[in-house]
Amino acid sequence: MPDLRAPPGRAGRLWLLHRLEAGRHAADLLDRKLRILLREQERLRRQAQDTDNAWQAAWRAADTWGLRTALLGGRRQLRLAASPPTEVNITWQTVMGLSYPAAATCRAAAAPADPAGSGTAATVEAAGAYREALEAAVTHAAAAAAYRVISAEVTATRRRRRALTQRWIPRLEEALRDLNQRLEEAERAEAIRMRWAHPAHG
C-alpha cells in the first residue's frame, strides 16, 4: 500500500480527499469486475463439469471398443484403431482484459488405409470411439483451463478489493479524521489568539 505521508495543513486534506476518492472508485471498479468474473466463473464451472462427464463417458466407450478389438484381432487390430496425429486449434476469449481458452477443436489426419483390408467391425468402432474420446478430452482440457484462469483472477480481484476496503480506505479515512481534528483545533486556537490580540472595546 502507498505511504500516507500527507502534506501538512489544508493541502494535506486535499491530498487525502483525492486519494480517498480514487480508492473508493477503484473499489467500485473491482466490485463490478468481480461480479462479471463470478458469473463467468460459474458458467465455466458448469461447462468444465459437463465436458468432464462427456470425456469420461467417451473414454469408457473407447476403452470398451479397444478391449473388444484387442480380443478379436490382437495387437495389429488395436494399432489399426489408433487415431492418427491430430491438430488442435484453440479459440481465445477476453473478459475484463483476461484471456482464456473459449473452445478447442481437433482435426485428425486421414487414417492410413489397411492394405490387407482385414479390419474388423470392432476396429472401425474403436477408431471412431477413440477419435470421439480425443475430441472430448481436448474440449474438456480447454474448459478446465478457462475455469482455472478465471478462478485465479477471482481470487486476485478479491484480494485487491479486500486490501482497498479493509486496509487502504480505512487508513485514509482515519488520517482524514485526524487531520480535520487538528485543523479544527488549530482554527479554534487561532480564533482565541486573535480575540486576545484584539480585545473588544467597551
Helices and strands as residue ranges (DSSP letters): H 9-81, E 86-95, E 98-108, H 121-163, I 164-168, H 169-197
